[in-house]
Amino acid sequence: MTYRVCFVCTGNICRSPMAESVFRAHVREAGLGGLVEVDSAGTGGWHEGDDADPRTVSVLENSGYDGTHTARQFQPSWFARLDLVIALDAGHLKALRRLAPTSQDAEKVQLLRSYDPAADGDLDVPDPYYGGMDGFEECLEMVEAASEGLLAAVREDVEGRAA
């Protein structure tokens, strides 16, 4: 049975596609590609159908990740098929938990940086959209730092299912 993870930010053109691409690469490198499905969405539909922000694509591709992406809006009905919904900031966390049809679905929503043992206090990944390239690079660093811990948690869940 496939384990499904969805990363969610506001418009699905900066932070969540970055997290999706980085985590998908980690999943593949860990040999879990056939067991774990990774995607992303936005809490709003403003950019639905758009490619990722060119700065996101640039930062991803310069670091060896895939920059291909099409934005979409998160739908509450997806909770039924998802195992984990990863919010990029506290605002997304609250919005997603409000959308959750059940308390079990609300428990599926977690903050990305909660998987980074070095993250201190503020667990938000700042929105780089209105800034320069340095914000996108910082976003990538935060995503990469949290990906190892997230991968360990997902691996544990996947192995727990197989047992």
C-alpha positions as CSV (number, residue, x, y, z in Angstrom):
1,M,0.0,0.0,0.0
2,T,1.4,3.4,-1.0
3,Y,2.2,6.0,1.7
4,R,1.1,9.4,0.5
5,V,2.6,12.8,1.6
6,C,1.4,16.2,0.5
7,F,3.2,19.5,1.2
8,V,1.0,22.6,1.5
9,C,1.8,26.3,1.4
10,T,-0.3,29.3,0.2
11,G,-0.2,29.3,-3.6
12,N,1.8,26.1,-4.4
13,I,4.4,27.9,-6.4
14,C,7.3,28.5,-4.0
15,R,7.6,26.6,-0.7
16,S,5.5,23.5,-1.2
17,P,6.8,22.6,-4.7
18,M,10.3,23.0,-3.3
19,A,9.6,20.7,-0.4
20,E,7.9,18.2,-2.8
21,S,10.9,18.1,-5.1
22,V,13.5,17.8,-2.3
23,F,11.5,15.1,-0.4
24,R,10.8,13.1,-3.5
25,A,14.5,13.0,-4.2
26,H,15.2,11.9,-0.7
27,V,12.5,9.2,-0.9
28,R,14.0,7.9,-4.2
29,E,17.6,7.9,-2.8
30,A,16.4,6.0,0.2
31,G,14.9,3.3,-2.1
32,L,11.3,4.1,-1.0
33,G,10.2,5.4,-4.4
34,G,7.8,2.5,-5.0
35,L,6.3,2.8,-1.5
36,V,6.0,6.6,-1.0
37,E,4.1,9.1,-3.2
38,V,4.9,12.8,-2.8
39,D,3.0,15.8,-4.1
40,S,2.0,19.3,-3.1
41,A,-0.8,21.9,-3.2
42,G,-1.8,25.3,-2.0
43,T,-4.4,26.5,0.5
44,G,-5.7,28.8,-2.2
45,G,-6.2,28.4,-5.9
46,W,-4.8,31.7,-7.2
47,H,-1.9,30.0,-9.1
48,E,-3.7,26.8,-10.0
49,G,-2.3,25.5,-13.3
50,D,0.8,27.7,-13.1
51,D,4.4,26.5,-13.1
52,A,6.5,27.0,-10.0
53,D,7.9,30.4,-9.5
54,P,11.0,30.8,-11.7
55,R,13.1,31.5,-8.7
56,T,12.0,28.2,-7.1
57,V,12.8,26.4,-10.3
58,S,16.2,28.0,-10.4
59,V,17.2,27.2,-6.8
60,L,15.9,23.6,-7.2
61,E,17.7,23.0,-10.5
62,N,20.9,24.6,-9.3
63,S,20.9,22.2,-6.4
64,G,20.2,19.1,-8.6
65,Y,16.5,18.8,-8.0
66,D,13.7,18.6,-10.5
67,G,12.0,22.0,-11.0
68,T,9.0,20.7,-13.0
69,H,5.7,21.6,-11.2
70,T,2.1,22.6,-11.8
71,A,0.2,24.4,-9.0
72,R,-3.1,23.1,-7.6
73,Q,-5.3,23.8,-4.6
74,F,-5.6,21.4,-1.7
75,Q,-9.1,19.8,-1.5
76,P,-10.5,18.5,1.8
77,S,-11.6,15.2,0.1
78,W,-7.8,14.4,-0.3
79,F,-7.5,13.7,3.5
80,A,-9.1,10.3,2.9
81,R,-6.2,9.2,0.7
82,L,-3.3,11.0,2.4
83,D,-1.2,9.7,5.2
84,L,0.6,12.9,6.0
85,V,-0.1,16.5,5.2
86,I,2.9,18.8,5.7
87,A,2.2,22.5,6.3
88,L,5.0,25.0,5.6
89,D,3.9,27.5,8.3
90,A,1.6,27.9,11.2
91,G,-1.1,29.6,9.1
92,H,-1.2,26.6,6.7
93,L,-1.3,24.3,9.7
94,K,-4.4,26.0,11.1
95,A,-6.1,26.3,7.8
96,L,-5.6,22.6,7.0
97,R,-6.7,21.4,10.4
98,R,-9.9,23.5,10.0
99,L,-10.5,21.8,6.6
100,A,-10.0,18.3,8.0
101,P,-13.3,16.4,8.0
102,T,-12.3,14.3,11.1
103,S,-10.0,14.6,14.1
104,Q,-8.0,11.7,12.7
105,D,-7.5,13.8,9.5
106,A,-6.5,16.8,11.5
107,E,-3.8,14.7,13.2
108,K,-2.3,14.0,9.8
109,V,-1.3,17.7,9.5
110,Q,2.2,18.5,10.8
111,L,4.7,21.4,10.3
112,L,7.7,20.6,8.1
113,R,10.2,22.1,10.5
114,S,9.0,20.0,13.4
115,Y,11.1,17.3,11.7
116,D,14.3,19.4,12.0
117,P,15.9,18.8,15.3
118,A,18.0,22.0,15.0
119,A,14.9,24.2,14.4
120,D,14.5,26.6,17.3
121,G,11.1,28.0,18.4
122,D,9.7,29.4,15.1
123,L,8.9,26.4,12.9
124,D,7.6,28.5,9.9
125,V,9.4,28.3,6.6
126,P,9.2,32.0,5.6
127,D,7.4,32.9,2.3
128,P,10.2,34.0,-0.1
129,Y,7.7,35.2,-2.8
130,Y,8.1,39.0,-2.2
131,G,11.9,38.9,-1.6
132,G,15.0,38.1,-3.6
133,M,16.9,34.9,-4.4
134,D,18.4,34.7,-0.9
135,G,14.9,34.0,0.5
136,F,14.5,31.1,-1.9
137,E,17.9,29.7,-1.0
138,E,17.1,30.0,2.7
139,C,13.8,28.2,2.1
140,L,15.7,25.3,0.3
141,E,18.1,25.1,3.3
142,M,15.2,24.8,5.7
143,V,13.5,22.2,3.6
144,E,16.6,20.1,3.2
145,A,17.3,20.3,7.0
146,A,13.8,19.0,7.8
147,S,13.8,16.3,5.1
148,E,16.1,13.8,6.9
149,G,13.8,13.8,10.0
150,L,10.7,13.6,7.9
151,L,12.2,10.7,5.9
152,A,13.0,8.8,9.1
153,A,9.4,9.3,10.3
154,V,7.9,8.2,7.0
155,R,10.2,5.2,6.8
156,E,9.1,4.1,10.3
157,D,5.4,4.4,9.3
158,V,6.0,2.5,6.0
159,E,7.9,-0.3,7.8
160,G,5.3,-0.4,10.5
161,R,2.7,-1.1,7.9
162,A,4.7,-4.0,6.4
163,A,5.2,-5.6,9.8
